Structures are given as structure tokens and as C-alpha cells.
Amino acid sequence: MSKDLQSNYIEKEAIHGAQNYSPLPVVLKKGDGVYLWDVNDKKYLDMMSAYSAVSHGHSHPELVSTLVNQSKKLAIASRAFYTEPLADYIEKLSNLSGFTSVLPMNTGAEAVETAIKAARRWGYFTKGIEENKAEIIVADGNFHGRTTTIVGFSSEPDYKKGFGPFSGGFKTAEYCSSNCECSKVCETSINSIESLVTDNTCAVLVEPIQGEGGIVTPRAGWLKQLREVCTQNNVLLILDEIQSGLGRTGKLFAYEHENIQPDGLILGKALGGGLLPVSAFLSSREIMDHFNPGSHGSTFGGNPLAAAVASKALDLLYDDNLIENSRVMGDYLANQLRAIDTNIIKEVRGKGLWIGVELHKDSVKAKQICLDLLEIGILAKETHETVIRFAPPLIITKEQIDWALEKIRTTFKTYSK
Ligand SMILES: *Cc1c(COP(=O)(O)O)cnc(C)c1O
């Protein structure tokens, strides 16, 4: 009976939905804080947070009341008019981030597209690149979203096969990974980026840690060197912190671990407080002023409802101590995972509450571990075949982590040889 209830919904999706996802076999109906419930009232600890969109926890009461109150006042106005919540929100985000200008969008991919447009205009109008020659350097293994332009510079065949022709102007360099051959900072990566720079390069666009790529964590110093390469060559450094930003790595922004300043910053996911899609591109006034009326926009971008929720989501990063908790609990979780006595784990990596557990290729598949964890009440998601990601809401407590660790240990040991 209870199984039928779930298969009923799963079947409806199979019949009426596009098959562009293959979800774990669970039908959720409710969320509260770090917990989720399925339609059979089985409770789960959420250890993936909707790919970091739910850093504040599910249905945060203050965010929900902000959403309800603002929706009763004014939800959508379009950018044909000014609104109070947008002005207040971008002022707050600007002060908090240190970037003078904010361009609000909705989904992450839209904010990435915005960054690409900004970088190209800067390239043509300020750097003096010849029309239609601008190039952007991206990293192997990147994930920046799903538009045709963005998948065009993905290195993942599944993301792009059959969707061409793609727009040009992108070059792919090596990323720096903690388990590559280089002993210190990945010279292969820095050299490969440097070798692709030409007079036509307007920007380097990378993630400080590659999330979908497998929580691939560059060696300390890599981002700093990349910053130097960009500065020396008069190239913008644009960081996609849609997943790594807003406390996920234990700092407000992941680039703070390296004490650098990028020229452009892309935010999304947690910016919507787990309630709405909210994204933004941030930069200096000088770069942002390459947009003029008519050159870019979005019907829903910066709407008063999203602005009010995002503004509250920013406050709660501090009021709820999310950034510090991510750092402390993240270190604890990673160290406990490293200490598990098993021979199936190759590497535990990441920063803050954003941890990838890479399994040896010849051992159990990451998806199988996720299915086993699902059975015993933990929601986690694999990326690629070998990496399990643990990225719970940033409000998670030590008691909740200990509860999960108990189950994770048991699961890993089942497959140890
Ligand atoms: C999720 C993600 C995106 C895309 O965001 P959407 O809201 O799904 O369009 C882009 N870049 C990174 C690093 C992401 O994690």
C-alpha cells in the first residue's frame, strides 16, 4: 500500500514528464530545517540541500514569513518601475560583498550568461578587442548551467551531445585538482591557462571548487596564482560561486580562503533562501556600466518578492551563524569521514559543509551508497560514478551529524573488502 503511494507519483512523472532526470526513488512532501519527509511519512536527514539551494534549511520560519508578507504587498512589478525591496536588497548585497554593483537575475545559468555578456562588452568597449573576437577561458570539468551557450563550453559529453551548433569564443584549460600529479600548486593548470591567453581574451571564468565536477578542490595558492595571471594579462577573473558562495565553504565566499578579489562574482542557489530562484552578477561599477538600458534584462529578475527573500537570506547568514557553523561542522564531518576504517574510500575533500567522498573505481558505485543511505533515512547524492557529496543545510548540529555518521560508517563498512 505505502509503496504504491510513491510509485503512483513516480509513474505520473514517467508518463507526463520529460525524462531529463533520474531521481532517487523517493517522493517528498514536506521539509523542515534539516529534515524531509516522504509521502509515507518516512523522515530523512537532508545531506544535499538541493545542491546548496537550501543552506538555510527547509521552510525557514523567518524566510517563509518574509515571503508571505511581501507577496501580500507586492510580488512582481517588472523592472519598468523601481521598488523598495530591490533597492534595499542590492544595497545590502553590495555592502556585504564589497562589489559596488549588482545585476539581479533568477536562475544560476542566467547570471552566468550575464557575466559572459559583461565580460565581452568590457573586452570590446574597454580592452579594445576587435568585434566578435572576444575569448573566455573556462576550466575542464566545469559546470555553469544548461543554456546552449553554457553547455557549449562544458567538457561533459552528456551535457552537450546533440545540442549544437554552439557559440564560439570559449577555450578550455586544465583545472587544478588536489589529487593530480603536481606536488604543489598545479603548474599544469596555471600554465595551461596562461598558454591560452591572447590579446582577445576578456575573461577567465571558473568555479573556486568544482561542485558538479565532483567537489574538485584546487590546491592552496592556485586561485591566487590565477589572479596574478589575469591581472598581468589584463583579463577579468570571474568566479562562479553559485554553489560555493554564501557560507557553503565556511567563508562568505570561497575566494576568501585565498585572500584574493575577483573582478566579477556570480551568485545563486542559497541566495533564494531555499524558497525562490534568485541569482546575481556582481562587479565593479566600471565593469557593470557596460550595460545600458536595452542591453540586458529579465522579466522576473530583481522582483520585489525575490528581493525581500534574498535580503532576509543574507541577514540570516549571520543571525543564524551559518558561515561559522559550516566551517566548524564541516571540519568535524570531514575528519570523521576520513577516520572511517574502510578500504573503499580514495579521498575525502572539500571545504566547510561541502564534502566529496571519492570511492575507489573498482569498489561499490557511489549511487549504490546513496540508495543504501536513502533506505536508512539519509539523503545524499552522487556526482559522477565515484563521488558521494555531503552538503547538508548549514544549520546542521553536531548531534545530527553524529547520528548520520553512525549510519554512514555502517554503510561504508558493508562494502569494505
Ligand atoms: C547550479 C549551478 C549553476 C546553474 O544554476 P541553475 O540555477 O541550475 O541555472 C551554475 N554554476 C554552478 C557552479 C552551479 O553549481
The ligand as a Tripos MOL2 file, in Angstrom:
@<TRIPOS>MOLECULE
LIG
   15    15     1     0     0
SMALL
NO_CHARGES

@<TRIPOS>ATOM
      1 C1         23.8620   25.0150  -10.0310 C.3       1 LIG1
      2 C2         24.9750   25.7430  -10.6700 C.ar      1 LIG1
      3 C3         24.7560   26.5350  -11.8080 C.ar      1 LIG1
      4 C4         23.4260   26.6310  -12.5050 C.3       1 LIG1
      5 O1         22.4060   27.1600  -11.7110 O.3       1 LIG1
      6 P1         20.8900   26.9660  -12.1610 P.3       1 LIG1
      7 O2         20.1160   27.7370  -11.1270 O.co2     1 LIG1
      8 O3         20.5980   25.4950  -12.1230 O.co2     1 LIG1
      9 O4         20.7580   27.5190  -13.5290 O.co2     1 LIG1
     10 C5         25.8440   27.2330  -12.3200 C.ar      1 LIG1
     11 N1         27.0500   27.1540  -11.7530 N.ar      1 LIG1
     12 C6         27.2990   26.3950  -10.6620 C.ar      1 LIG1
     13 C7         28.6660   26.3700  -10.0740 C.3       1 LIG1
     14 C8         26.2690   25.6420  -10.0980 C.ar      1 LIG1
     15 O5         26.5180   24.8620   -9.0490 O.3       1 LIG1
@<TRIPOS>BOND
     1     1     2 1
     2     2     3 ar
     3     2    14 ar
     4     3     4 1
     5     3    10 ar
     6     4     5 1
     7     5     6 1
     8     6     7 2
     9     6     8 1
    10     6     9 1
    11    10    11 ar
    12    11    12 ar
    13    12    13 1
    14    12    14 ar
    15    14    15 1
@<TRIPOS>SUBSTRUCTURE
     1 LIG1         1 GROUP 0 **** ****
